[in-house]
Amino acid sequence: MRIARFSHNDVPQYAFVQTDESDGKDYLVALDGYPLSGAAVQPTGERFPVDGDGIRLLAPVIPSKVYGLAKNYEAHAQFMHEAGHSEIKHAPEDMVIFTKPSTSVIGPDDPIVIPPCSNDMNFEPEVAVVMGRIAKNVPVERAMDYVLGFTCVNDVTLRDLQGLDPTWTRAKGFDTACPLGPWIVTRDDLDWKDAKISFTLNGEDVEMASGTTANLIHGIPEQIAAISSFTTLLPGDVIMTGTPNASGHLDPGDEAVVHVEGIGSLRNVVLRG
């Protein structure tokens, strides 16, 4: 199942995304209510083409918080070292966890805006976990029970500021730093243990940015258990699981597209603030 958040004539609402067998196109089946509230939601009877007039896909959730894991793939840890961004050659044994504020979240086709304080913005394509239940001190073996599903995320990073701020607050938390979308694919409908990640820049495949969650150092259940050990995760909260390989520079005018097999594509264009 796919769950989307969209606006129709500037009115935001939720929908199930269904493919019509007669024409092969995706349609939004509008819902009455909030799918993460725990209460039953019902279709309103309205149905819209995903690319219809007056329709705009929004970030599928507005989380209370976003957590991310740094250097959670060996290939990315080595890339960061070789590029001179890290003194550590290999991925650290312990999880390196950071956070982004909810104000950094944007949706599909929203612009990623380079703030005036930076001249080196980088893309980082990843799989994001969306929580479906309140989670606190969750054991690894039960962690996936608390997951609603997964979406694409671009962990956009100001690389020139990352080395200046030990907490990465500006580098990771600026407005528009967390594009999410295009929708949530529910937990049982994605092979989250081996989800293929790729990235295109201005229509060209960036092979160095591709990978799979099969190579995660700390798996998704372990991430949920670790993060819920020190904070309460709420429905709609997001965990960015890590970028699988090398990242790269973004310039104004660039079209950045994250693709996760089984989920879809998240497109954003870069602007200078």
Disulfide bonds with the S-S distance in Angstrom:
none
